[in-house]
């Protein structure tokens, strides 16, 4: 279900805005517009939707427009052109009173610098948004304590921000945002100021919270690894323009242009790509209809020493080796059940490649990719390595 819709949104800073807007409509570049008008394009004709319960990451380098874009979503700054819809309501047209209600009831924002009041306790900081909304004292205390408890911070409720580490302060900021129980959480470089280890812990915590609370989250970052780790989908920006939107796998395997390709070239693909990208068509045999001679014939044709076994519905049943098939054929056996082996490891198609690299190196057989009992493909070391090393993530390599 669509939660946020951004439609032809442009933000222009400086003078000669109307002239600059005309050049945007003519598809002139940000550099050309600056040269001709002196106006700076913050966001250039942005179009995207965010689904309910999704973590949508907007990323790019400094000056790409990502922080401007997130501030447009709650109208901390107003768009020069275009429309922004929240639950189908065009917030671009709301007056100040209506906009305050949307911000209080539907959105919360978490910034990079924590934004905690040093003279307030952790509990009082967490209560702040509820206090602004006019929630009665006892009710807001209970809601704030629940939010702190969810973040593992309840024992620290009477301490002050200066008594907590940076990571814990950011957890308070996140708890404060969630205490309002917003539909939408806007996070602007929320973890960028943290040390790498604490940052990873906060990413894990955000994913855990999302698993439980199912918020719609728009997350801003300049770190591609962070985007790939937490994002359901990623919008990559450059010069105020959205260059590509897709899942991490889509962006890695099908970059829209050379800029995206160069942006992603140093990423550890094994941490993002799933086995579905590396599996190949399995050589298989029907255990209900075929015998050892057919198995041997197929292995000779395909130049393999192991063949996977399925039933008529393509349910995975195990595998057969060339030696076993040869011995069964010599004995005159006509069925495969007596030589069927079932110790081959199986994984679902959404398994990360990094999670099968170890087991694959230790396994004497390939790994079967199985979903709901059905055989989808097979993983072979050479193909997986080729997939990870390929510049475009292509895993379409013939079985050897």
matplotlib code that plots the C-alpha trace (Angstrom):
import matplotlib.pyplot as plt

x = [0.0, 1.3, 2.2, 4.1, 4.0, 6.3, 5.3, 7.5, 9.0, 11.6, 13.3, 15.2, 17.3, 18.3, 17.0, 15.3, 13.4, 10.8, 13.5, 15.2, 12.0, 11.5, 15.0, 14.2, 11.1, 13.5, 15.6, 18.6, 21.3, 21.9, 25.2, 23.6, 20.8, 23.3, 25.3, 22.3, 20.3, 22.5, 19.9, 20.8, 18.8, 18.4, 16.0, 15.4, 12.0, 11.8, 9.3, 8.9, 6.6, 7.2, 5.2, 3.7, 6.0, 9.0, 12.5, 13.2, 16.8, 17.7, 21.5, 24.1, 27.3, 27.4, 25.5, 23.4, 20.1, 19.2, 18.8, 16.8, 14.5, 13.7, 12.9, 10.5, 8.6, 7.5, 7.7, 10.4, 11.1, 8.5, 8.8, 9.2, 7.1, 5.3, 3.2, 3.8, 1.1, 0.8, -1.9, -3.3, -3.5, -1.5, 0.5, 1.9, -1.4, -1.9, -1.9, 0.3, -2.3, -3.1, 0.6, 1.3, -1.3, 0.2, 3.7, 2.4, 0.2, 1.9, 5.6, 8.6, 12.2, 15.5, 18.6, 22.3, 23.1, 20.7, 18.9, 18.5, 17.9, 20.9, 18.8, 16.1, 16.4, 16.2, 12.5, 11.7, 13.5, 11.5, 8.2, 8.9, 6.9, 4.0, 4.2, 4.0, 0.9, -0.8, -0.9, -1.7, 1.3, 0.7, -0.2, 2.9, 5.1, 3.7, 4.2, 7.7, 8.7, 7.4, 9.4, 12.5, 11.9, 11.7, 15.1, 16.6, 17.0, 14.4, 17.1, 18.6, 15.4, 16.5, 20.0, 20.9, 22.2, 25.8, 25.9, 25.3, 27.5, 26.8, 25.2, 22.9, 22.0, 20.9, 18.8, 17.1, 16.5, 15.0, 12.9, 11.6, 10.6, 8.8, 7.0, 4.6, 3.7, 4.1, 3.2, 6.3, 9.8, 12.2, 15.9, 18.4, 22.0, 20.9, 23.9, 26.6, 28.1, 28.6, 31.6, 31.5, 30.8, 28.1, 26.7, 26.3, 24.6, 22.1, 21.4, 20.6, 18.4, 16.5, 15.9, 14.8, 12.4, 11.1, 10.4, 8.2, 6.7, 6.4, 6.8, 7.3, 10.9, 12.7, 16.4, 19.0, 22.7, 25.8, 27.1, 26.2, 27.0, 24.5, 21.9, 22.3, 22.2, 18.9, 17.0, 14.1, 14.7, 17.3, 17.0, 20.5, 20.8, 23.3, 23.0, 19.5, 18.3, 17.2, 19.4, 18.1, 15.6, 15.6, 16.5, 20.1, 20.4, 18.8, 21.2, 24.2, 23.3, 21.7, 23.3, 21.5, 24.6, 28.4, 27.9, 25.9, 28.3, 31.3, 29.5, 28.9, 32.1, 33.8, 30.8, 31.2, 28.6, 28.4, 26.7, 24.0, 23.4, 21.4, 21.9, 19.2, 21.7, 24.3, 22.3, 22.2, 19.8, 20.2, 20.7, 18.0, 16.3, 12.8, 13.2, 9.6, 10.2, 13.9, 16.6, 20.4, 21.0, 19.1, 21.0, 24.3, 23.3, 22.3, 25.6, 27.6, 25.6, 26.0, 29.6, 28.7, 29.4, 26.4, 22.8, 19.9, 16.8, 13.2, 9.7, 7.1, 6.1, 9.8, 10.1, 13.7, 14.5, 18.3, 21.1, 22.8, 26.5, 28.0, 29.7, 26.5, 24.5, 27.2, 27.2, 23.4, 23.4, 25.8, 23.5, 20.6, 18.6, 15.9, 15.0, 16.9, 15.5, 18.2, 21.1, 19.4, 21.5, 19.9, 22.8, 23.0, 22.7, 19.7, 19.1, 16.2, 16.7, 16.8, 19.9, 22.8, 25.8, 28.1, 26.1, 26.9, 30.5, 31.8, 29.5, 30.2, 33.9, 33.5, 30.9, 31.9, 28.7, 27.0, 24.2, 20.6, 18.4, 15.0, 11.8, 8.6, 10.2, 10.7, 14.1, 14.9, 18.6, 22.0, 25.1, 28.5, 31.7, 33.0, 29.7, 29.4, 32.9, 32.2, 29.0, 30.9, 33.7, 31.5, 31.2, 27.5, 26.6, 25.8, 25.7, 24.7, 27.7, 27.4, 27.8, 31.2]
y = [0.0, 3.4, 5.6, 8.5, 9.7, 12.4, 13.8, 16.1, 17.8, 20.4, 22.8, 25.8, 28.1, 31.7, 34.3, 33.9, 30.9, 31.1, 31.2, 28.3, 26.3, 26.8, 25.4, 22.4, 21.7, 21.9, 19.2, 21.5, 20.2, 21.7, 23.2, 24.8, 26.3, 27.7, 29.2, 30.8, 32.0, 31.9, 29.6, 26.4, 23.2, 21.4, 18.7, 18.2, 16.8, 14.0, 11.2, 8.1, 6.3, 4.8, 1.8, 1.3, -0.5, 0.0, 1.2, 3.5, 4.8, 8.0, 8.1, 10.1, 12.1, 15.5, 18.1, 15.4, 16.8, 14.0, 16.1, 18.7, 16.0, 14.6, 18.1, 18.5, 15.4, 17.1, 20.6, 21.9, 23.6, 24.1, 22.7, 25.1, 22.8, 19.5, 17.6, 15.4, 13.0, 11.3, 8.7, 10.3, 13.8, 16.5, 18.1, 20.6, 22.4, 22.4, 25.6, 25.8, 24.5, 21.5, 20.9, 21.0, 18.3, 16.0, 16.4, 15.7, 12.8, 11.1, 11.9, 12.0, 13.0, 11.8, 13.9, 13.2, 15.4, 13.7, 16.9, 16.1, 18.8, 18.7, 19.9, 17.3, 13.7, 10.8, 10.3, 14.0, 14.1, 11.1, 12.7, 16.0, 15.3, 14.0, 17.1, 19.4, 17.4, 18.1, 14.5, 14.3, 13.9, 10.3, 9.1, 10.6, 9.1, 5.6, 6.0, 7.4, 4.6, 2.0, 3.5, 3.6, 0.0, -1.1, 0.6, -1.0, 2.3, 2.3, 1.8, 5.2, 7.2, 9.5, 10.2, 13.2, 13.0, 13.9, 10.8, 8.5, 7.5, 8.8, 5.6, 5.6, 9.3, 8.4, 5.5, 8.1, 10.2, 7.2, 6.3, 9.9, 9.8, 6.4, 7.5, 9.6, 6.3, 8.0, 6.2, 7.7, 8.0, 10.4, 9.8, 12.2, 10.8, 9.5, 7.2, 9.1, 10.6, 7.3, 5.1, 2.1, -0.5, 1.5, 2.4, -1.2, -1.9, 1.0, -0.5, -3.8, -2.1, -0.2, -3.5, -5.2, -2.3, -2.3, -6.1, -5.4, -2.0, -2.0, 1.8, 3.5, 4.8, 7.2, 7.0, 9.4, 8.2, 8.8, 5.3, 2.7, -0.2, 1.2, 1.7, -1.9, -3.3, -1.7, -0.5, -2.4, -0.1, 2.6, 5.9, 7.0, 10.8, 13.0, 16.8, 16.9, 14.2, 10.7, 8.5, 5.1, 3.5, -0.2, -2.9, -3.4, -6.3, -4.4, -1.5, -3.8, -6.1, -3.6, -0.1, 2.6, 4.3, 4.7, 6.9, 4.2, 1.5, 3.4, 4.2, 0.5, -1.1, -1.5, -3.1, -6.6, -8.3, -11.4, -9.3, -8.1, -10.6, -13.7, -17.2, -16.6, -14.4, -17.2, -20.4, -22.2, -24.6, -27.9, -31.2, -33.3, -36.7, -38.0, -40.7, -41.9, -42.6, -42.9, -45.5, -45.8, -46.0, -42.7, -41.1, -42.2, -41.0, -37.5, -37.2, -38.0, -35.5, -32.7, -33.7, -33.9, -36.5, -35.7, -35.4, -34.0, -36.0, -34.7, -36.2, -35.4, -32.2, -31.2, -31.7, -32.1, -35.7, -35.9, -36.7, -39.6, -40.0, -41.4, -44.3, -45.3, -45.2, -47.2, -49.9, -50.1, -50.4, -53.3, -55.0, -54.6, -52.3, -50.3, -47.8, -45.1, -45.2, -47.6, -45.3, -42.0, -39.9, -37.2, -35.4, -32.5, -29.1, -27.0, -23.2, -21.0, -18.5, -15.4, -16.6, -14.2, -15.5, -14.7, -17.2, -20.1, -19.4, -21.3, -24.3, -24.5, -24.6, -27.6, -29.4, -32.3, -31.7, -28.6, -26.9, -27.2, -24.1, -25.1, -23.2, -24.8, -28.2, -27.4, -27.5, -24.1, -24.3, -25.4, -23.5, -24.4, -22.8, -21.5, -19.9, -18.2, -16.8, -15.6, -13.9, -12.0, -10.9, -9.9, -6.1, -6.4, -9.2, -11.6, -15.2, -16.7, -19.0, -22.4, -25.3, -27.1]
z = [0.0, -1.0, 2.0, 0.5, -3.1, -4.5, -7.8, -9.9, -6.9, -7.5, -5.0, -6.3, -4.0, -4.9, -7.3, -10.7, -9.6, -12.4, -15.0, -13.4, -13.2, -17.0, -17.6, -15.3, -17.5, -20.5, -18.9, -18.5, -16.1, -12.7, -13.9, -16.9, -14.8, -12.3, -15.1, -16.8, -13.8, -10.7, -9.0, -7.3, -7.8, -4.5, -5.8, -9.5, -10.6, -8.1, -8.5, -6.3, -3.9, -0.5, 0.5, 3.9, 6.3, 4.0, 4.8, 1.8, 1.8, 0.0, -0.5, -2.3, -1.7, -0.1, -2.1, -3.9, -2.5, -0.2, 3.0, 1.1, -0.2, 3.3, 4.6, 1.7, 2.9, 6.1, 4.6, 6.8, 3.5, 0.8, -2.7, -5.6, -7.7, -7.5, -5.0, -1.9, -0.8, 2.6, 2.7, -0.5, 1.1, -0.7, 2.1, -0.4, -0.2, 3.6, 5.7, 8.8, 11.2, 9.0, 8.5, 12.3, 12.8, 10.1, 11.7, 15.2, 14.3, 11.4, 11.3, 13.5, 12.6, 13.9, 13.2, 13.1, 16.1, 18.5, 19.4, 23.1, 25.7, 28.1, 31.1, 30.7, 31.9, 29.4, 30.3, 30.0, 26.6, 25.4, 26.6, 24.8, 21.6, 23.6, 25.8, 22.7, 21.6, 24.9, 26.1, 29.8, 32.1, 33.3, 29.8, 28.3, 31.0, 30.3, 26.6, 27.0, 29.4, 26.9, 24.1, 26.3, 27.3, 23.7, 23.2, 26.3, 27.9, 30.7, 33.5, 32.4, 32.4, 35.3, 33.9, 31.7, 28.1, 29.1, 31.2, 28.1, 25.2, 21.7, 20.7, 23.7, 23.1, 19.5, 20.9, 23.1, 20.0, 18.2, 21.3, 21.5, 17.8, 18.3, 21.6, 19.4, 17.6, 14.2, 10.9, 9.2, 10.6, 8.8, 9.7, 8.4, 8.6, 12.0, 12.5, 10.7, 13.8, 15.5, 15.7, 13.2, 15.8, 17.5, 14.1, 13.1, 16.5, 15.8, 12.3, 13.9, 16.5, 13.8, 11.9, 15.1, 15.9, 12.3, 12.6, 15.6, 14.8, 10.9, 10.5, 7.2, 7.3, 5.0, 5.8, 4.5, 4.3, 2.3, 3.0, 0.4, 2.7, 5.3, 2.5, 1.3, 4.9, 6.0, 2.9, 1.3, -1.7, -2.4, -4.3, -5.4, -6.0, -7.8, -8.4, -6.9, -9.3, -8.5, -10.8, -9.9, -7.6, -6.7, -4.3, -3.4, -5.7, -8.6, -8.2, -7.9, -10.8, -13.1, -12.5, -14.5, -15.7, -15.2, -12.2, -10.4, -11.5, -10.2, -6.9, -6.3, -7.7, -4.3, -2.5, -1.1, -3.3, -1.1, 1.6, -0.7, -3.5, -2.8, -4.1, -6.7, -8.5, -8.6, -9.1, -12.4, -14.1, -12.3, -14.2, -12.7, -13.1, -12.2, -9.6, -10.2, -13.9, -14.7, -13.8, -13.5, -17.3, -17.9, -15.1, -16.6, -20.0, -18.7, -16.8, -19.9, -21.9, -19.3, -18.3, -14.6, -12.0, -9.8, -10.8, -8.7, -8.2, -8.2, -8.4, -11.1, -9.2, -9.1, -5.4, -4.4, -3.4, -3.2, -5.6, -7.4, -8.1, -11.3, -9.4, -7.7, -11.0, -12.7, -10.0, -10.0, -13.8, -13.6, -11.0, -13.4, -11.2, -12.9, -10.1, -8.5, -4.9, -3.7, -4.7, -3.8, -1.4, 0.7, 2.4, 0.0, 1.7, 0.6, 0.9, 0.0, -2.9, -0.7, 1.2, 1.1, -0.8, 2.1, 4.2, 1.8, 1.0, 4.1, 3.7, 0.0, 0.5, 2.9, 0.9, -1.5, -3.5, -4.9, -2.9, -4.0, -4.1, -2.9, -2.1, -0.7, -1.5, -5.2, -6.8, -8.3, -9.1, -7.9, -6.6, -7.9, -6.6, -9.9, -10.9, -7.5, -7.7, -11.2, -10.0, -7.2, -9.5, -12.4, -12.9, -13.5, -11.2, -14.0, -12.9, -16.2, -16.6, -18.1, -15.8, -16.0]

ax = plt.figure().add_subplot(projection="3d")
ax.plot(x, y, z, "-o")
ax.set_aspect("equal")
plt.show()
